[in-house]
């Protein structure tokens, strides 16, 4: 399969999506921030010095999704119709699990917006808690569901 962001001469370019059908598009991405149990306790108790870690990270993720085309050079600016983030504490990780759902009706998908939402939320969790723990780890960021468009549906495990 050819890489679409390179022309015949191997130069990076923005893909022309003008010939694609306008369809409903959906993407879901996930990731996590691993931390010490003592740090997670601050999240659960709401005692982080900077405030509501999960609430601020949720808003940051929404903002990140909406700014994707400004951050990723070859992404198209899209009319995002929905961004929803779920942030859950997980004592088994230990840390915070993040999932982002992004929707649009357009000519290209929203996988990058979902990935950016998760990444931005994870970075915000780190920022909110770095005074307590600098060794937190961010990982597992991936698309778990994509639907719509010419390539159809993709789901992890299918």
C-alpha positions in Angstrom: 0.0 0.0 0.0 1.4 3.4 -1.0 1.8 6.2 1.6 -0.7 8.9 0.7 1.1 11.9 2.2 4.0 11.6 -0.3 3.7 12.6 -4.0 5.4 10.7 -6.9 8.7 12.5 -6.2 8.6 11.5 -2.6 7.8 15.0 -1.3 5.3 15.4 1.6 2.0 16.9 0.6 -1.5 17.3 1.9 -3.8 14.7 0.3 -6.6 16.1 -1.9 -9.8 14.8 -0.4 -12.1 16.9 -2.7 -13.2 13.8 -4.7 -14.2 11.8 -1.6 -17.8 11.4 -0.5 -19.0 13.3 2.5 -19.8 10.6 5.1 -20.3 10.2 8.8 -16.9 9.5 10.4 -16.0 8.2 13.9 -12.8 7.4 15.7 -12.0 6.2 19.2 -8.6 6.3 20.7 -7.2 5.3 24.0 -4.1 5.7 26.2 -3.0 5.8 29.8 -0.9 7.6 32.3 0.9 5.3 34.8 1.8 6.7 38.2 2.6 5.6 41.8 -0.4 4.7 43.9 0.3 7.7 46.1 0.0 10.0 43.1 -3.2 8.4 42.0 -4.6 8.9 45.5 -4.3 12.7 44.9 -6.4 12.3 41.7 -9.0 10.3 43.5 -9.2 12.6 46.5 -9.2 15.8 44.4 -6.2 17.0 46.4 -3.8 17.9 43.5 -2.5 21.5 44.0 -3.5 22.5 40.5 -7.2 21.4 41.0 -9.5 18.8 39.3 -7.0 16.7 37.4 -9.6 14.7 35.4 -11.8 17.7 34.7 -9.0 19.9 33.4 -7.6 17.0 31.3 -11.0 16.3 29.8 -11.2 20.0 28.6 -7.7 19.9 27.4 -8.4 16.8 25.3 -11.4 18.5 23.7 -9.4 21.5 22.9 -6.6 19.3 21.5 -8.9 17.5 19.1 -10.2 20.8 17.8 -6.6 22.1 17.2 -5.3 19.0 15.5 -4.9 20.6 12.1 -2.8 23.3 13.7 -0.4 20.8 15.3 -0.1 18.0 12.7 1.2 19.6 9.4 -0.7 17.5 6.9 -4.0 17.1 8.7 -7.1 18.8 7.2 -9.0 21.2 9.3 -12.3 19.4 10.0 -15.7 20.5 11.3 -15.6 18.3 14.4 -19.2 17.6 15.5 -18.5 15.7 18.7 -15.5 15.2 21.1 -16.1 13.2 24.2 -13.4 12.1 26.7 -13.6 9.5 29.4 -11.0 9.5 32.1 -11.0 6.8 34.7 -8.7 6.0 37.6 -7.4 2.5 37.6 -5.7 1.2 40.7 -4.4 -1.9 38.8 -2.4 0.3 36.4 -2.0 2.3 38.7 -3.0 5.5 36.9 -5.6 7.1 34.6 -7.1 5.5 31.5 -8.2 7.8 28.8 -10.5 7.3 25.9 -11.6 9.8 23.3 -14.4 9.6 20.8 -14.5 12.1 17.9 -17.1 12.5 15.2 -17.5 14.5 12.0 -19.3 14.5 8.7 -16.8 15.1 6.1 -14.4 13.8 3.4 -11.7 12.4 5.7 -11.5 10.6 9.0 -10.9 11.8 12.6 -8.4 9.3 13.8 -5.8 12.0 14.3 -8.2 14.2 16.3 -9.0 11.2 18.6 -5.3 10.5 19.0 -4.5 14.2 19.7 -7.4 14.4 22.2 -5.9 11.4 24.2 -2.4 12.7 23.9 -3.3 16.2 25.1 -5.4 14.8 28.0 -2.5 12.6 29.0 0.0 15.4 28.9 -2.4 17.5 31.0 -2.6 14.8 33.6 1.2 14.8 33.7 1.3 18.6 34.0 -1.2 18.6 36.8 0.7 16.0 38.9 4.3 16.6 38.0 5.0 18.4 41.3 4.1 15.1 43.1 5.7 12.7 40.6 8.0 13.4 37.7 8.4 9.8 36.7 4.9 9.2 35.4 4.7 7.3 32.2 2.4 8.0 29.2 1.6 5.1 26.9 -0.7 2.8 25.0 -2.0 5.6 22.7 -3.7 4.0 19.8 -6.8 4.0 17.6 -9.2 1.3 18.8 -12.1 2.1 16.4 -12.5 3.9 13.1 -15.7 4.0 11.1 -16.8 5.7 7.9 -15.3 6.5 4.6 -14.0 4.4 1.7 -11.9 2.1 4.0 -14.9 1.3 6.2 -14.7 0.0 9.7 -11.5 -0.8 11.7 -11.6 -2.1 15.2 -8.8 -3.5 17.3 -9.0 -7.3 17.4 -11.1 -7.6 14.2 
